[in-house]
Amino acid sequence: MKIGVLALQGAFIEHIAILHQLGVEAIPLRLPQQFDGLDGLIIPGGESTSIGKLMQDYDLVSKIESLGKNGLPIFGTCAGMILIASHISDSDIKPLGLMDITVRRNAFGRQQESFEAELSVLVVGEKPFPGVFIRAPVIEEANGKVEILAKLNNGTGVAAREGKILVSAFHPELTHDLRFHRYFLDII
C-alpha cells in the first residue's frame, strides 16, 4: 500500500511517521507527477490559506479534485478538512468540494484557545479518542450521504466520512493513538 501525504506546509511529517509505524509506504507529495500509483492521500493540518495557495501554485488542485472524484480515498485533518469541504462559511478560499459539508475555520478562536478533548468515535472503538484541536474548524452542516463520526459534548461535528473521504477537525497525527489512521487504511 502506498499513501501520499501532501507536503506543502503543516503536519505532514507526523502523518508519514504514523504511517511508517503502521508498516505502510508513505511519501511526501509536492508535484503533480508524484500522485501516480497512490492507494490513498492525506491532506494534513496546517494553515488552510497557505496550503490552498501552494496547491494552486504547484498545479495540484485539479489533480486532487480528479483523484477524489474518481474514488481515491482521501483523509483531511484540520486544514485538510477545510480544503476538502464543499463550502467554507467564513472564508473566500475555494475548497476542493470533495465532501458535502460546510465548515467554519478557527471556530474556537486563536492559537491560545487550542485544547484537547476525549471524543467518542465508535468507528475506531469504544475507548475515547484523544482529540487535539489547534485553531480547529468545525462542521456547521453536513448534507447528502455524509456521516458524522465524532461530536463535541455540545453536539458540534468534528469528524465525518462520505464514501472514501474522511475528515477530522482535530489532529490524530499529534497523538500516540493510531486508530484513526488504521480506520483510514481500512477504508482503502
N, C-alpha and C positions, 0 to 999 in steps of 0.2 A: 504494500500500500504506500502511495506517495502523496503527501499532503503539502500543499504550498501555503506559505504564510506571507501575506502582504507585508513587505519590509521597507515601507517608505518612511514611517515615523511611528512611535508608540511602542507598545509592549510585545513586539514580535519575537524577541529573543526568548522571553519567558514561555511563549507558546511552543516554540521549537524545542526548548528544553523538556517540557512536559511530554510532547510527542515522542521525543527520544526515550524518555523514561518508560513510555508505553511500547517501545520497540518498533516505532513507526518511522519511516523515512520522512524527514521534514526539510523543506528547502525554502530559503528566503526568496521572495519574488519581487523584482523591481521593473522588469521589462516584459513586453507582450509575448515574446518568443519563449519565455520561461514557463508559460502556463500550459504548454503542451504535455499531455500524458498524465495530468493530475487526476487523483481519485477524490480530492476534496480541497477546499480553500478555507483559510481562516483570515478574516479581516480583524485585526487587533484593536484594542483600545488605544487611545492617544488623543490627539486633537482633531476633531472631525473636519474642521475647516482646512487645516493643513493637509490631512490625508486626502480629502476630496480634491484640493487644488493639485497636489502631486499626482493623483490618479489621472487628472486631465493632462497635466504637463507631460507625463510619460505615456500617454495614449492608452490607458488601461480601462477607462470607463466602459467603452463598447465591448471590450473583451470580457470583462467581468459580467456585464449585463447579459451578454450572449451565453456565457457558460452557465450562469444561474438559471436563465430561462430555458436552457436545454438540459436541465436536470443535474448539474454538478452540485453535490452537497456543499453548502457554504455555512460557516459559523462566524457570526459577528459579535464581538464583545464591546460594550460601551460605545466608543466612536464607530465601531463596526456595525452596531445595531442602528445607529443614526443613519449611516450611509446605505444600509440595506432597506430601510423603510420606504414606504411609498409617499409619505408626507412628513414634513418636519414643521411643527406648528409655530416655532419661534425663530426661524432662520430662512434665509434665501438660498441656502445650499440646495442644489438639485440632487436628491438622493437617487440611488440605483433603481428603486421601485420593485425590489425582488420579494418583498413581503408586504401584505396589505395591512400595514399598521401606521398609525400616526404617533410620532414621538415628540417629546419636548426635551431639548438639550438642557444640561446643567440644572435639572429640576430641583435639586436640593441646595443650590447656591454655589458659593465659591469653594476653592480647594480646602479651606479650613472647616467646611461643613461636611467633609468626607467622613464616612462611617462604615462600620461593619455590622451585619445583621445575620442571624441564623434564619435560613429560609427553608420552608417546606417545598421540596422539589421531588414529588413522588416518582417521576420517571428515572431518577438516579438513586432512589432508595428511600427508606423511611428515616434514616439518620439525617438531621438538618444539615444543609449545605452552608458553608461559610461564605456569605456574600460580601465582597469588598467593593464599596461604592465610592468612586473618586470622581467628583464633578459629573455625576452619573445622569443619564437620561431616564425617562420613564415612558411606558407605553400608555398613551392617552386614549387610544381607540384601536380596537382590533376587529377586522371585518373578515368576511368570507370564511375560509377554512383555517384561519389562524387559531391555534390552540395556546392559551396562556398556560405556561408551565410553572410559574412562580409569581407570588404576590407578596408585597409587604403587608404588615399587620393592618394597614389602613385600606387594603384592597387594591393598591396600585400595582399594575402589571410590570414585572421586571425581567421576565424571560418568556420566550414564545417559540413556537415551531409552526411552520407552514410547509408541508411536504418535506423536502430535503433541505430546507433553510431553517437554521437555528440561530436565535439571538439571545443575548443576555445584557442587561444594563450594568451588571457587575463584572468583576474581573476574576474568573475562575483560575486564570493563569498566575495570579498572585497569591494562591493558596497552595497547600500541600495535598489538597483533595483532588484526585484525578478523575472523579466520577463524571464531571460534565464533559471532559474530553473523551472519556470512554463512550459516553452516550452519543457524541458526535460520530465517533468511529463506528458505532452500531448503526447509525443512520446510513453511513456509507455502505 
